[in-house]
Amino acid sequence: MALSKAQKSLKKWTAQKWDYVSSKDKKKKNKRKTGRYLPESVRKSLTPAQKAATNRRKRAASKKGKKRAKYSKAIAKKVRNA
């Protein structure tokens, strides 16, 4: 039995290496200071300015008690295509 389109997409999504944009070291960090969680291909394609902007946006939303912060249009496109 072949996988459906959704199953293929989920399989690809779970195979990606996800991590925090700001994690330079692998030590445990305070959750409020971790920033955006993205796949490796997207993290590598972001400019330093984009990384800083997306982390600021995520941290500001977290500070307000929100669990989710919207991606910018450019980053959302990269995540969809990752």
ZADO-562713 format. One record per atom (N, C-alpha, C): residue number from 1; residue in one letter; x, y, z. Coordinates in Angstrom, 3 decimals. Each point is the difference from the previous one (the first is absolute). Layout:
// residues N
@num NUM; residu A; c1 X; c2 Y; c3 Z
...
***
This chain:
// residues 82
@num 1; residu M; c1 0.839; c2 -1.181; c3 0.000
@num 1; residu M; c1 -0.839; c2 1.181; c3 0.000
@num 1; residu M; c1 0.889; c2 1.251; c3 0.000
@num 2; residu A; c1 -0.249; c2 0.880; c3 -0.921
@num 2; residu A; c1 0.801; c2 1.224; c3 -0.141
@num 2; residu A; c1 -0.425; c2 1.041; c3 1.033
@num 3; residu L; c1 0.924; c2 0.847; c3 0.347
@num 3; residu L; c1 -0.290; c2 1.075; c3 0.945
@num 3; residu L; c1 -0.787; c2 1.108; c3 -0.690
@num 4; residu S; c1 -0.923; c2 0.598; c3 0.741
@num 4; residu S; c1 -0.756; c2 1.118; c3 -0.548
@num 4; residu S; c1 0.896; c2 1.238; c3 -0.039
@num 5; residu K; c1 -0.473; c2 1.048; c3 -0.648
@num 5; residu K; c1 0.771; c2 1.240; c3 -0.106
@num 5; residu K; c1 0.283; c2 0.574; c3 1.396
@num 6; residu A; c1 -0.982; c2 -0.033; c3 0.873
@num 6; residu A; c1 0.165; c2 0.520; c3 1.360
@num 6; residu A; c1 1.009; c2 -0.837; c3 0.784
@num 7; residu Q; c1 -0.039; c2 -1.310; c3 -0.176
@num 7; residu Q; c1 0.940; c2 -0.878; c3 0.707
@num 7; residu Q; c1 1.433; c2 0.232; c3 -0.482
@num 8; residu K; c1 0.174; c2 0.196; c3 -1.307
@num 8; residu K; c1 1.323; c2 0.285; c3 -0.548
@num 8; residu K; c1 0.537; c2 1.317; c3 0.559
@num 9; residu S; c1 -0.873; c2 0.992; c3 0.069
@num 9; residu S; c1 0.386; c2 1.310; c3 0.516
@num 9; residu S; c1 0.414; c2 -0.099; c3 1.469
@num 10; residu L; c1 -0.758; c2 -0.741; c3 0.785
@num 10; residu L; c1 0.318; c2 -0.170; c3 1.418
@num 10; residu L; c1 1.310; c2 -0.761; c3 0.185
@num 11; residu K; c1 0.223; c2 -0.997; c3 -0.828
@num 11; residu K; c1 1.242; c2 -0.779; c3 0.075
@num 11; residu K; c1 1.206; c2 0.893; c3 -0.302
@num 12; residu K; c1 -0.126; c2 0.845; c3 -1.035
@num 12; residu K; c1 1.067; c2 0.932; c3 -0.356
@num 12; residu K; c1 0.225; c2 1.007; c3 1.133
@num 13; residu W; c1 -1.075; c2 0.507; c3 0.569
@num 13; residu W; c1 0.053; c2 0.997; c3 1.070
@num 13; residu W; c1 0.701; c2 -0.547; c3 1.239
@num 14; residu T; c1 -0.295; c2 -1.234; c3 0.368
@num 14; residu T; c1 0.609; c2 -0.582; c3 1.198
@num 14; residu T; c1 1.457; c2 -0.381; c3 -0.224
@num 15; residu A; c1 0.404; c2 -0.218; c3 -1.248
@num 15; residu A; c1 1.383; c2 -0.371; c3 -0.292
@num 15; residu A; c1 0.948; c2 1.205; c3 0.042
@num 16; residu Q; c1 -0.563; c2 1.204; c3 -0.027
@num 16; residu Q; c1 0.835; c2 1.202; c3 0.026
@num 16; residu Q; c1 0.616; c2 0.191; c3 1.382
@num 17; residu K; c1 1.149; c2 0.650; c3 0.026
@num 17; residu K; c1 0.689; c2 0.275; c3 1.264
@num 17; residu K; c1 -0.466; c2 1.347; c3 0.537
@num 18; residu W; c1 -0.899; c2 -0.029; c3 0.980
@num 18; residu W; c1 -0.564; c2 1.206; c3 0.592
@num 18; residu W; c1 0.823; c2 0.420; c3 1.207
@num 19; residu D; c1 0.173; c2 1.302; c3 0.165
@num 19; residu D; c1 0.700; c2 0.542; c3 1.159
@num 19; residu D; c1 -0.324; c2 1.484; c3 0.095
@num 20; residu Y; c1 0.439; c2 0.622; c3 1.093
@num 20; residu Y; c1 -0.225; c2 1.420; c3 0.187
@num 20; residu Y; c1 0.970; c2 0.803; c3 -0.846
@num 21; residu V; c1 -0.479; c2 1.103; c3 -0.537
@num 21; residu V; c1 0.826; c2 0.863; c3 -0.838
@num 21; residu V; c1 1.185; c2 0.531; c3 0.790
@num 22; residu S; c1 -0.218; c2 0.303; c3 1.257
@num 22; residu S; c1 1.032; c2 0.660; c3 0.796
@num 22; residu S; c1 0.944; c2 -0.962; c3 0.714
@num 23; residu S; c1 -0.200; c2 -1.299; c3 -0.153
@num 23; residu S; c1 0.814; c2 -0.931; c3 0.785
@num 23; residu S; c1 1.383; c2 -0.175; c3 -0.610
@num 24; residu K; c1 0.966; c2 0.649; c3 0.601
@num 24; residu K; c1 1.386; c2 -0.136; c3 -0.445
@num 24; residu K; c1 0.677; c2 -1.116; c3 0.766
@num 25; residu D; c1 -0.414; c2 -0.163; c3 1.231
@num 25; residu D; c1 0.507; c2 -1.110; c3 0.805
@num 25; residu D; c1 -1.174; c2 -0.896; c3 0.359
@num 26; residu K; c1 0.284; c2 -1.222; c3 0.329
@num 26; residu K; c1 -1.055; c2 -0.972; c3 0.252
@num 26; residu K; c1 -0.411; c2 -0.075; c3 1.467
@num 27; residu K; c1 0.388; c2 0.990; c3 0.786
@num 27; residu K; c1 -0.401; c2 0.018; c3 1.403
@num 27; residu K; c1 -1.474; c2 0.358; c3 0.108
@num 28; residu K; c1 -0.613; c2 -0.429; c3 1.071
@num 28; residu K; c1 -1.400; c2 0.356; c3 0.235
@num 28; residu K; c1 -0.091; c2 1.492; c3 0.251
@num 29; residu K; c1 -0.955; c2 0.638; c3 -0.655
@num 29; residu K; c1 -0.197; c2 1.430; c3 0.179
@num 29; residu K; c1 -1.381; c2 0.240; c3 0.579
@num 30; residu N; c1 -0.154; c2 1.161; c3 0.560
@num 30; residu N; c1 -1.306; c2 0.428; c3 0.473
@num 30; residu N; c1 -0.928; c2 0.079; c3 -1.212
@num 31; residu K; c1 -1.199; c2 -0.545; c3 0.096
@num 31; residu K; c1 -0.909; c2 -0.039; c3 -1.140
@num 31; residu K; c1 -0.303; c2 1.391; c3 -0.549
@num 32; residu R; c1 0.007; c2 1.004; c3 0.855
@num 32; residu R; c1 -0.299; c2 1.356; c3 -0.464
@num 32; residu R; c1 1.112; c2 0.567; c3 -0.864
@num 33; residu K; c1 1.174; c2 -0.567; c3 0.064
@num 33; residu K; c1 1.136; c2 0.530; c3 -0.742
@num 33; residu K; c1 0.390; c2 -0.874; c3 -1.194
@num 34; residu T; c1 -0.809; c2 -0.978; c3 -0.343
@num 34; residu T; c1 0.378; c2 -0.920; c3 -1.065
@num 34; residu T; c1 -0.315; c2 0.525; c3 -1.385
@num 35; residu G; c1 -1.068; c2 0.717; c3 -0.193
@num 35; residu G; c1 -0.334; c2 0.534; c3 -1.316
@num 35; residu G; c1 -0.775; c2 -0.986; c3 -0.855
@num 36; residu R; c1 0.127; c2 0.159; c3 -1.315
@num 36; residu R; c1 -0.792; c2 -0.750; c3 -0.975
@num 36; residu R; c1 0.544; c2 -1.414; c3 -0.210
@num 37; residu Y; c1 -0.888; c2 -0.955; c3 -0.205
@num 37; residu Y; c1 0.326; c2 -1.409; c3 -0.240
@num 37; residu Y; c1 -0.252; c2 -0.290; c3 -1.478
@num 38; residu L; c1 1.066; c2 -0.293; c3 -0.760
@num 38; residu L; c1 -0.118; c2 -0.176; c3 -1.448
@num 38; residu L; c1 0.839; c2 -1.177; c3 -0.486
@num 39; residu P; c1 -0.311; c2 -0.524; c3 -1.198
@num 39; residu P; c1 0.824; c2 -1.060; c3 -0.576
@num 39; residu P; c1 1.383; c2 0.542; c3 -0.385
@num 40; residu E; c1 0.965; c2 -0.890; c3 -0.068
@num 40; residu E; c1 1.381; c2 0.388; c3 -0.279
@num 40; residu E; c1 0.149; c2 0.743; c3 -1.324
@num 41; residu S; c1 -0.686; c2 -0.455; c3 -1.034
@num 41; residu S; c1 0.128; c2 0.646; c3 -1.310
@num 41; residu S; c1 -0.450; c2 1.456; c3 0.047
@num 42; residu V; c1 -1.036; c2 0.274; c3 0.772
@num 42; residu V; c1 -0.495; c2 1.373; c3 0.136
@num 42; residu V; c1 0.963; c2 0.818; c3 0.856
@num 43; residu R; c1 0.474; c2 -0.575; c3 1.095
@num 43; residu R; c1 0.937; c2 0.718; c3 0.874
@num 43; residu R; c1 1.246; c2 0.432; c3 -0.766
@num 44; residu K; c1 0.501; c2 -0.869; c3 -0.869
@num 44; residu K; c1 1.204; c2 0.315; c3 -0.764
@num 44; residu K; c1 -0.254; c2 1.068; c3 -1.062
@num 45; residu S; c1 -1.219; c2 0.086; c3 -0.499
@num 45; residu S; c1 -0.303; c2 0.945; c3 -1.070
@num 45; residu S; c1 -0.332; c2 1.407; c3 0.506
@num 46; residu L; c1 -0.200; c2 0.155; c3 1.302
@num 46; residu L; c1 -0.347; c2 1.309; c3 0.547
@num 46; residu L; c1 1.231; c2 0.886; c3 0.163
@num 47; residu T; c1 -0.201; c2 1.274; c3 -0.248
@num 47; residu T; c1 1.076; c2 0.963; c3 0.241
@num 47; residu T; c1 0.030; c2 0.288; c3 1.506
@num 48; residu P; c1 1.102; c2 0.540; c3 0.513
@num 48; residu P; c1 0.041; c2 0.353; c3 1.423
@num 48; residu P; c1 -1.118; c2 0.971; c3 0.407
@num 49; residu A; c1 -0.340; c2 0.921; c3 -0.899
@num 49; residu A; c1 -1.085; c2 0.948; c3 0.299
@num 49; residu A; c1 -1.350; c2 -0.713; c3 0.098
@num 50; residu Q; c1 -0.236; c2 -0.970; c3 -0.885
@num 50; residu Q; c1 -1.254; c2 -0.759; c3 0.040
@num 50; residu Q; c1 -0.073; c2 -0.845; c3 1.266
@num 51; residu K; c1 1.130; c2 -0.593; c3 0.382
@num 51; residu K; c1 0.030; c2 -0.800; c3 1.228
@num 51; residu K; c1 -0.332; c2 0.865; c3 1.203
@num 52; residu A; c1 0.600; c2 1.171; c3 0.073
@num 52; residu A; c1 -0.239; c2 0.895; c3 1.122
@num 52; residu A; c1 -1.457; c2 0.461; c3 0.028
@num 53; residu A; c1 -0.550; c2 0.324; c3 -1.167
@num 53; residu A; c1 -1.378; c2 0.482; c3 -0.073
@num 53; residu A; c1 -1.000; c2 -1.080; c3 0.410
@num 54; residu T; c1 0.199; c2 -1.217; c3 -0.490
@num 54; residu T; c1 -0.939; c2 -1.075; c3 0.332
@num 54; residu T; c1 0.104; c2 -0.388; c3 1.475
@num 55; residu N; c1 1.202; c2 0.050; c3 0.558
@num 55; residu N; c1 0.152; c2 -0.290; c3 1.427
@num 55; residu N; c1 -0.652; c2 1.086; c3 0.854
@num 56; residu R; c1 0.154; c2 1.261; c3 -0.405
@num 56; residu R; c1 -0.654; c2 1.096; c3 0.733
@num 56; residu R; c1 -1.507; c2 -0.165; c3 -0.009
@num 57; residu R; c1 -0.533; c2 -0.352; c3 -1.179
@num 57; residu R; c1 -1.440; c2 -0.168; c3 -0.153
@num 57; residu R; c1 -0.519; c2 -1.154; c3 0.878
@num 58; residu K; c1 0.718; c2 -1.116; c3 -0.013
@num 58; residu K; c1 -0.393; c2 -1.171; c3 0.784
@num 58; residu K; c1 0.086; c2 0.294; c3 1.497
@num 59; residu R; c1 1.082; c2 0.634; c3 0.425
@num 59; residu R; c1 0.173; c2 0.302; c3 1.422
@num 59; residu R; c1 -1.029; c2 1.000; c3 0.493
@num 60; residu A; c1 -0.365; c2 0.967; c3 -0.842
@num 60; residu A; c1 -1.020; c2 0.984; c3 0.379
@num 60; residu A; c1 -1.356; c2 -0.685; c3 0.181
@num 61; residu A; c1 -0.320; c2 -0.935; c3 -0.881
@num 61; residu A; c1 -1.265; c2 -0.736; c3 0.113
@num 61; residu A; c1 0.007; c2 -0.869; c3 1.255
@num 62; residu S; c1 1.131; c2 -0.638; c3 0.272
@num 62; residu S; c1 0.113; c2 -0.842; c3 1.193
@num 62; residu S; c1 -0.156; c2 0.833; c3 1.266
@num 63; residu K; c1 0.565; c2 1.201; c3 -0.020
@num 63; residu K; c1 -0.078; c2 0.887; c3 1.155
@num 63; residu K; c1 -1.448; c2 0.393; c3 0.295
@num 64; residu K; c1 -0.814; c2 0.091; c3 -1.075
@num 64; residu K; c1 -1.419; c2 0.335; c3 0.153
@num 64; residu K; c1 -0.837; c2 -1.219; c3 0.384
@num 65; residu G; c1 0.644; c2 -1.162; c3 0.089
@num 65; residu G; c1 -0.711; c2 -1.207; c3 0.389
@num 65; residu G; c1 -0.537; c2 -0.815; c3 -1.160
@num 66; residu K; c1 0.331; c2 0.406; c3 -1.216
@num 66; residu K; c1 -0.476; c2 -0.743; c3 -1.171
@num 66; residu K; c1 0.907; c2 -1.195; c3 -0.254
@num 67; residu K; c1 -0.576; c2 -1.080; c3 -0.482
@num 67; residu K; c1 0.768; c2 -1.207; c3 -0.290
@num 67; residu K; c1 0.540; c2 0.007; c3 -1.421
@num 68; residu R; c1 -0.568; c2 0.843; c3 -0.846
@num 68; residu R; c1 0.384; c2 0.006; c3 -1.401
@num 68; residu R; c1 0.171; c2 1.430; c3 -0.492
@num 69; residu A; c1 1.011; c2 0.228; c3 -0.818
@num 69; residu A; c1 0.216; c2 1.293; c3 -0.646
@num 69; residu A; c1 0.036; c2 -0.236; c3 -1.499
@num 70; residu K; c1 -0.676; c2 0.841; c3 -0.750
@num 70; residu K; c1 -0.041; c2 -0.184; c3 -1.453
@num 70; residu K; c1 1.379; c2 0.206; c3 -0.600
@num 71; residu Y; c1 0.268; c2 -0.771; c3 -1.054
@num 71; residu Y; c1 1.225; c2 0.174; c3 -0.769
@num 71; residu Y; c1 -0.153; c2 1.236; c3 -0.877
@num 72; residu S; c1 1.122; c2 0.624; c3 -0.366
@num 72; residu S; c1 -0.048; c2 1.042; c3 -1.015
@num 72; residu S; c1 -0.278; c2 -0.696; c3 -1.332
@num 73; residu K; c1 -0.402; c2 0.751; c3 -1.003
@num 73; residu K; c1 -0.336; c2 -0.612; c3 -1.288
@num 73; residu K; c1 1.189; c2 -0.742; c3 -0.608
@num 74; residu A; c1 1.194; c2 0.589; c3 0.095
@num 74; residu A; c1 1.191; c2 -0.619; c3 -0.595
@num 74; residu A; c1 0.348; c2 -1.314; c3 0.696
@num 75; residu I; c1 -0.076; c2 -0.010; c3 1.317
@num 75; residu I; c1 0.342; c2 -1.209; c3 0.757
@num 75; residu I; c1 -1.075; c2 -1.063; c3 -0.175
@num 76; residu A; c1 -1.267; c2 0.403; c3 -0.041
@num 76; residu A; c1 -1.087; c2 -0.958; c3 -0.209
@num 76; residu A; c1 0.170; c2 -0.712; c3 -1.340
@num 77; residu K; c1 0.418; c2 0.741; c3 -1.029
@num 77; residu K; c1 0.226; c2 -0.603; c3 -1.310
@num 77; residu K; c1 1.134; c2 -1.017; c3 0.061
@num 78; residu K; c1 1.075; c2 0.339; c3 0.720
@num 78; residu K; c1 1.138; c2 -0.922; c3 0.119
@num 78; residu K; c1 -0.386; c2 -1.265; c3 0.778
@num 79; residu V; c1 -0.819; c2 0.149; c3 1.025
@num 79; residu V; c1 -0.423; c2 -1.150; c3 0.808
@num 79; residu V; c1 -0.893; c2 -0.914; c3 -0.853
@num 80; residu R; c1 -0.895; c2 0.588; c3 -0.769
@num 80; residu R; c1 -0.873; c2 -0.818; c3 -0.867
@num 80; residu R; c1 0.798; c2 -0.776; c3 -1.029
@num 81; residu N; c1 1.064; c2 0.610; c3 -0.518
@num 81; residu N; c1 0.798; c2 -0.643; c3 -1.038
@num 81; residu N; c1 1.115; c2 -0.880; c3 0.536
@num 82; residu A; c1 0.181; c2 -0.037; c3 1.313
@num 82; residu A; c1 1.092; c2 -0.774; c3 0.601
@num 82; residu A; c1 -0.232; c2 -1.479; c3 -0.126
***
